[in-house]
Amino acid sequence: MKQETRTELVSRDTILKMLSDDETGRVSTAETAVNLPKGDDYIDLEQLERGVQKATGKAPVMGHVLSRRAVHKDTWSKIVAEVTAHDMTKAPAGT
């Protein structure tokens, strides 16, 4: 397995492990929604390198989306820190 793929899987797994049982239930329910309300913050677990994104009205693949509304603000802060750390590991040297 490529290092980049392994890093993505570890980060995705790490993020999902941060969720409480209640949050996991809300995320699972959100996955069945058609799309996110315009302007909502979310992270696409399949495209972590994009970081936190804003819903534009176009439907992302909901099964891959972690909505800010689905988790507690403290959990969201931890997730954003993890995604930011993930992005930093991909940054070119010297940036």
C-alpha positions as CSV (number, residue, x, y, z in Angstrom):
1,M,0.0,0.0,0.0
2,K,1.3,3.4,-0.9
3,Q,2.3,5.7,2.0
4,E,-0.1,8.4,0.9
5,T,-3.0,5.9,0.8
6,R,-2.0,4.5,4.2
7,T,-1.9,8.1,5.7
8,E,-5.4,8.8,4.3
9,L,-6.8,5.6,5.8
10,V,-5.2,6.3,9.2
11,S,-6.4,9.9,9.2
12,R,-9.9,8.9,8.2
13,D,-10.0,6.1,10.8
14,T,-8.6,8.5,13.4
15,I,-11.3,11.0,12.7
16,L,-14.1,8.4,12.9
17,K,-12.7,7.2,16.3
18,M,-13.0,10.7,17.7
19,L,-16.8,10.5,17.4
20,S,-19.0,9.6,20.4
21,D,-21.7,7.0,19.9
22,D,-24.3,9.8,19.7
23,E,-22.2,11.6,17.1
24,T,-21.7,8.4,15.1
25,G,-25.5,8.0,15.0
26,R,-26.0,11.6,13.8
27,V,-23.4,11.2,11.1
28,S,-24.9,7.9,10.0
29,T,-28.3,9.6,9.7
30,A,-26.8,12.5,7.9
31,E,-25.4,10.1,5.3
32,T,-28.9,9.3,4.1
33,A,-29.7,13.0,3.4
34,V,-29.8,14.3,-0.1
35,N,-27.4,17.1,0.5
36,L,-26.1,19.6,3.0
37,P,-27.8,23.0,3.5
38,K,-25.9,25.7,1.5
39,G,-23.1,27.3,3.6
40,D,-22.7,24.3,6.1
41,D,-19.1,23.3,6.9
42,Y,-18.1,19.8,6.1
43,I,-15.2,17.5,5.6
44,D,-15.1,15.0,2.7
45,L,-13.5,11.9,4.2
46,E,-12.6,10.8,0.8
47,Q,-10.8,14.1,0.0
48,L,-9.2,15.1,3.3
49,E,-6.6,17.2,1.5
50,R,-9.4,19.7,0.7
51,G,-9.8,20.4,4.4
52,V,-13.0,22.0,5.7
53,Q,-15.3,22.9,2.8
54,K,-18.6,24.9,2.6
55,A,-21.7,23.3,1.1
56,T,-22.6,25.1,-2.2
57,G,-25.9,23.5,-2.9
58,K,-24.3,20.8,-5.1
59,A,-24.6,17.5,-3.4
60,P,-21.3,15.9,-2.3
61,V,-21.3,12.1,-1.9
62,M,-23.1,12.1,1.5
63,G,-21.7,8.7,2.6
64,H,-18.2,10.4,2.6
65,V,-19.2,13.6,4.3
66,L,-18.7,14.6,7.9
67,S,-20.9,17.7,8.6
68,R,-20.0,20.1,11.3
69,R,-23.6,20.1,12.5
70,A,-23.4,16.3,13.2
71,V,-20.7,16.6,15.9
72,H,-20.1,18.6,19.1
73,K,-18.0,21.7,18.7
74,D,-15.1,20.2,20.7
75,T,-15.1,17.2,18.5
76,W,-15.2,19.4,15.4
77,S,-12.1,21.3,16.7
78,K,-10.2,18.0,17.2
79,I,-11.2,16.8,13.7
80,V,-10.1,20.1,12.1
81,A,-6.8,19.8,13.9
82,E,-6.4,16.3,12.6
83,V,-7.2,17.3,9.0
84,T,-4.8,20.3,9.3
85,A,-2.1,17.9,10.5
86,H,-2.9,15.6,7.6
87,D,-2.5,18.5,5.2
88,M,0.8,19.5,6.7
89,T,2.2,16.0,6.0
90,K,1.5,16.5,2.3
91,A,3.0,20.1,2.1
92,P,6.2,20.4,0.1
93,A,9.4,20.9,2.1
94,G,10.1,24.5,2.9
95,T,6.5,25.7,3.0
